[in-house]
Structure formats: C-alpha cells, structure tokens
C-alpha cells in the first residue's frame, strides 16, 4: 500500500478547490484522477489522506523505478494555483 497526506491552508476563500493528479510511466500517461474538495473556508487548515492498496496486476517495482512521474495540479475552479 502507498499512503499520502496533504495538509493545506488558505487565507482566502476558495469556492471550488480541486486537485488533478496525472501519473506517467515514461512518456505515457497511465492514470488521471481528480479529487474535489469543494468549498474551503478562509483561514482554515484542511487535511486530505489517501491510501492505495497494491493490486496483483500492478507493474513490478523494478520497471517503475526511475520511470514513474506523478504530476499534481491544484485549482480553484478555473484558477490554476500550483503544480508539483
């Protein structure tokens, strides 16, 4: 299993906060997920946690190592906020 936690704080109101995550294996996008957080209260601190359990059909680690790229984008509706 792989677990991650994201803690975010915003001094500003966000009406439709969401995250887009794209996963690439080499140059090929193999996964795309959107996580909708919705309304964010100004001045609040929020936590998002996710656990992904391995499947027996997953790509072996030796094939992923050095070839896997995860891109995360943060948005408030149509306003791009950040990417990593």
Secondary structure, DSSP 4 states (H G I P E B T S, - for coil): -EEEEEEEEESS-EEEEEEEEEEEETTEEEEEEEEEEEEE-TTEEEEEEEEE---TTSPPHHHHTTTEEEEEEEEETTEEEEE-
